[in-house]
Amino acid sequence: MEATTAKKVKLAKKRQNQVKHELSTTTLFGTQYDTTSGNLNEVRIRLEALNTLSEKYEMAQIEIEELDDSVDDDQQCDEYIDFKNKLYHAKAVLMQLLGANSNNTSSSPSFSELTKYKTENTMRLPPVEIPKFDCDWQCWTSFIDSFNIVFHNHESLAPVQKFHYLKGYLVGQASDVIRVIIQSHIKSLLDTPKVLIASATNLEKLQHHIMSNVNALRALRQPIESWDAWLVTLICSRLNGATVGEWQLQSNKKELPLFCEVEAFLLNRIAAYQVEEMNVASTIKKKAAGRVYNHKLQEKRPSL
């Protein structure tokens, strides 16, 4: 395995370990939660965040499998099953907390009761047959309603999984929509506005524009991990001269820089500019206060 590829695999595994650590922290929070506090906001927030954890883990797993041919499929499968079991356990713990506290905090049905009601009613229904969508808009309503019932509203499915199911049910011209979406994100990257004056705000806009399109393309299963060279070149071409110079000094090495490295550089520069701008604002405020004080002092002095 090449050094660059090995580094990417290492970063992907690191992201998976971070997800596992956050999952363990959430489970510990649920088991040690004080049920008498009556504050369920943090419980709800953590429950919603679990869906994001699942997506992050799966995206990292896809990246590892694409980059490393030596991956043991059986081992990866066992690790994934173990992760999902722990994820379901964490969800169950948090949902139980919401159900146990709902009677004391609200007269409305608890989250667990609503989930149970939804599950029971879904189980009574016969299997939903989803037709293929071929861009016949007269069939759109029936198609999207069926797809939402079976896949989109399925809380245990990550967004990337829902997207793959959607692709499987598109045929003919409808399947071309995916291609158009991919092309639109690539065009948006190529049309990235140039930063003329480096500041926290301008660099944040650039970073957000780049990452929103890159993340969308990654979700569309595009080989982002092999695009380091042109993504780094694209970003550098959109930076002002001084910032490019700082990047060149930092990345002075023989190997081609990685996209994640220039992303980290941008985040560091944004943080540095934010601190600098806060210091400037504080200095201006102090000088203004000093002028006001001196002016009042002059007014109080008796005239000769």
Residue, then its C-alpha position, 0 to 999 in steps of 0.5 A: m500500500e502506498a504511503t499516501t493511501a495508508k495515511k488515508v486509511k489511517l485517518a478513516k480508521k481514526r474517524q471510526n474510533q472517534v465515532k465509537h468513543e462518542l457512542s460509548t460516551t452517549t451510552l454512559f450518559g444514558t446509564q448514569y442519567d438522573t431521571t429526577s432532573g426532568n430535563l430531557n432536552e439533552v437526551r433528545i439531542r443525543l438521540e438525534a445525534l446517534n443517527t449522524l454517528s451511524e452515517k459517519y461510521e459507514m462513510a469511513q467504512i466505505e472509504i477503508e474498503e475502497l482504499d485497502d484491498s487487504v481488508d478482512d471482510d469477515q472481520q469488518c463485518d463482525e466489527y460493523i455488527d458489533f457497532k450497530n448492536k451497541l448503537y441500538h443499545a444506546k438508542a434503547v437506553l435514551m428512548q427508555l429515559l424519554g418514555a420514563n420521564s414523559n408522564n412527569t413532563s408532558s401529557s402528550p404521548s411519550f417518544s417510546e409510545l409513539t415509536k411502539y404505535k408506529t411499529e405496531n401499525t407498520m407490522r399490521l400492513p401488508p408488504v408495500e410494493i414499490p414500482k420503478f420510477d421512469c420519469d413518468w410524472q403521473c406516477w411520481t406521487s404514488f412512487i414517492d409515497s411508497f418510497n418514503i414509507v418503506f425507506h425514507n421514514h425508516e429511522s435506522l437507515a443512514p442517509v447514504q443507505k436511503f440514497h442507494y435504495l433510491k438509485g435502485y428504484l430509478v430507471g431510464q431518464a430518472s436515473d440520469v438525475i443522479r448524474v446531473i446532481i453529481q455534475s452540478h456539484i463538480k461545476s460548483l467546485l470549479d466556480t468557487p469564488k476567489v478570496l481577494i482579502a483574507s479574513a475569518t469571514n471570507l475563508e469560512k465562506l470558502q471552506h463551507h463552499i468547498m466542504s458542502n460540495v465535497n461531502a455531497l459528492r462523497a455521499l454520492r459515492q464519488p471517489i473523493e479520496s483520489w481527488d487530492a491533487w486537483l482539490v488542493t490545486l483548486i483551493c490554492s487557486r482560490l486563495n489570495g497570494a499571502t495565504v497561498g504563501e503561508w500554505q506553501l511554507q507549511s506544506n514544504k515536502k516532496e509528497l503531494p499534499l492531501f486534501c485533508e491537510v489543506e482543509a486543516f490549514l484553512l480551519n487553523r487560519i480561520a481560527a487565527y483570524q478570528v482571534e486577531e479580529m477579536n483582539v483588534a476589536s478589543t483594542i479599539k474598544k479600550k481606546a474609545a473608552g479612554r478617549v471618553y474618559n479623558h473628555k469627561l476629565q477635561e470637562k470636570r477641570p475648572s477653567l482658568 
